[in-house]
Amino acid sequence: MEPFGEMGGSYLFSAVPITNAADNHLQLDGVFTAKETVWKIYLYRAVDLLQ
């Protein structure tokens, strides 16, 4: 995830839960659903990438 942080990345969208999010310096900020779709969208925030 360091290159992601070096490029200024802050958020990551995923269609599946990331089970090792903490190991990759990601914090779950929200889960979004809609009646019109079967997908859930998981929003992760990158934390402490450049330390």
C-alpha atoms as a printed R data frame, in Angstrom:
   type eleno elety resid chain resno       x      y      z
1  ATOM     1    CA   MET     A     1   0.000  0.000  0.000
2  ATOM     2    CA   GLU     A     2   2.980  2.357  0.246
3  ATOM     3    CA   PRO     A     3   2.884  3.265 -3.483
4  ATOM     4    CA   PHE     A     4  -0.820  4.054 -3.048
5  ATOM     5    CA   GLY     A     5   0.030  6.514 -0.265
6  ATOM     6    CA   GLU     A     6   2.966  7.995 -2.184
7  ATOM     7    CA   MET     A     7   0.588  8.758 -5.051
8  ATOM     8    CA   GLY     A     8  -1.708 10.588 -2.641
9  ATOM     9    CA   GLY     A     9  -4.336  7.846 -2.410
10 ATOM    10    CA   SER     A    10  -6.735  8.171  0.481
11 ATOM    11    CA   TYR     A    11  -9.728  5.935 -0.232
12 ATOM    12    CA   LEU     A    12 -10.264  2.533 -1.777
13 ATOM    13    CA   PHE     A    13 -13.526  1.050 -3.075
14 ATOM    14    CA   SER     A    14 -14.052 -2.709 -2.970
15 ATOM    15    CA   ALA     A    15 -16.865 -5.019 -4.058
16 ATOM    16    CA   VAL     A    16 -15.854 -7.539 -1.380
17 ATOM    17    CA   PRO     A    17 -14.802 -7.125  2.254
18 ATOM    18    CA   ILE     A    18 -11.040 -6.966  2.754
19 ATOM    19    CA   THR     A    19 -10.380 -9.428  5.560
20 ATOM    20    CA   ASN     A    20  -6.834 -8.211  6.227
21 ATOM    21    CA   ALA     A    21  -7.641 -4.503  5.976
22 ATOM    22    CA   ALA     A    22  -5.814 -3.563  9.187
23 ATOM    23    CA   ASP     A    23  -2.675 -5.387  8.023
24 ATOM    24    CA   ASN     A    24  -2.773 -3.230  4.877
25 ATOM    25    CA   HIS     A    25  -3.355  0.027  6.764
26 ATOM    26    CA   LEU     A    26  -6.998  0.281  5.715
27 ATOM    27    CA   GLN     A    27  -9.938  1.248  7.893
28 ATOM    28    CA   LEU     A    28 -13.512  0.472  6.859
29 ATOM    29    CA   ASP     A    29 -15.406  3.766  6.621
30 ATOM    30    CA   GLY     A    30 -18.705  2.565  5.192
31 ATOM    31    CA   VAL     A    31 -20.723 -0.068  3.375
32 ATOM    32    CA   PHE     A    32 -23.137  1.095  0.677
33 ATOM    33    CA   THR     A    33 -26.054 -0.801 -0.857
34 ATOM    34    CA   ALA     A    34 -28.905  0.021 -3.215
35 ATOM    35    CA   LYS     A    35 -32.125 -1.758 -4.114
36 ATOM    36    CA   GLU     A    36 -31.217 -1.601 -7.811
37 ATOM    37    CA   THR     A    37 -28.033 -3.658 -7.486
38 ATOM    38    CA   VAL     A    38 -26.854 -6.902 -5.948
39 ATOM    39    CA   TRP     A    39 -23.480 -5.395 -5.018
40 ATOM    40    CA   LYS     A    40 -22.350 -3.960 -1.736
41 ATOM    41    CA   ILE     A    41 -19.608 -1.356 -1.981
42 ATOM    42    CA   TYR     A    42 -17.064 -1.243  0.823
43 ATOM    43    CA   LEU     A    43 -15.267  2.065  1.356
44 ATOM    44    CA   TYR     A    44 -11.862  1.897  3.031
45 ATOM    45    CA   ARG     A    45  -9.691  4.797  4.148
46 ATOM    46    CA   ALA     A    46  -5.917  4.463  4.033
47 ATOM    47    CA   VAL     A    47  -4.311  5.234  7.405
48 ATOM    48    CA   ASP     A    48  -0.649  5.617  8.394
49 ATOM    49    CA   LEU     A    49   0.691  4.690  4.948
50 ATOM    50    CA   LEU     A    50   3.827  6.797  5.038
51 ATOM    51    CA   GLN     A    51   5.008  6.065  8.559
